[in-house]
Amino acid sequence: MKQPEMTLEQFCERFNVTPKRRPWSGQDLADFCEVSLRTVEGWRQTGEGPTFFSPKGTRRVWYAERDVLAWMASGEKRSTSENVAA
């Protein structure tokens, strides 16, 4: 039986995260997930990471904090044999 997806509020409570309501850079995401910036770039290339924004005419990439936290919450699993929610 599939468990209902965790809400953003439940995720923040469980991980003691207080949203700051500001855009995140790729480095912010890497720091939060404790991975390298190259890993974050890989997620972006393969579509595995959270949605992102890249304003027209720039090379900058920004993540909406709410999207990052919702993406993290979507990965809740009960066992290693369970697929992550899509």
N, C-alpha and C positions, 0 to 999 in steps of 0.2 A: 504494500500500500504506500503510495507516494505521500510524503509529508507536504502540507501546504507551505508555500514559499514564505520565508521570513520577511516581515515588513522592514522598511528602512528604520523605523523607530525601534523595533525589537533589536535590530543589528546594533544600532548606536548604544542602546542600553546594555546589551550583552558585552560589547567590547569597550564600553566606557568612552565613547566618542561623542564629542560635542561639536556639531557642525559649525563652521565659522562663516558659512555662506559667502564664499569667495571662490574665484576660479583657481584651479590647480595647474601647475606646470607639470611637465613630464617628470621632472626631478622630484616634485612634491609627491607624485604618485609612487615613484620608485622608493622614496624614503618611507612612505606609509606602508608599502607592501614589503619593505626590507629586501628589495631586489635591485639589480643594476638598472641604470637608465637604458642600457642596450636591451635588456629584457622587456622593458616597457615599449621601446621602439618595435621590438619583435611582435609584441601583442598587437600593436597598432597595424603593422603590416599584414598580419594574419587574421585580423578581426576578432581576436580572442579577448582583448581588453575592453574597457569601458568605451562608450562613444566619446568622440572628441570633436573639437572645433579648431579650424585653421582658417582664420580670416583671409579673404581673398587678397592676393597681392603680398602676403607675408609667408614666412616659413615657420612662424610660431604655431605652437600647438597648445591648446588649453582644454582642460577637463572640467566639467561642471561637478562640483563636489557631490551633489545629490546623485549624479550618475555613477560616480566612483563608488559611493557607499552602497547604492542599490546593486551594482555589479558584484561587489564583495558579498552582499547578503544573498545573491542568487546562487552562490557556490556552496550553500549549506548541504552537507551530506551526513548520513548516519553510518555508512560503511564504505570501505574502499571499492567494493564491487558496484556501488551505486553510481549512475551517471550524474554529472552535474546538470542542473536545470538549464535548458537552453533559453 
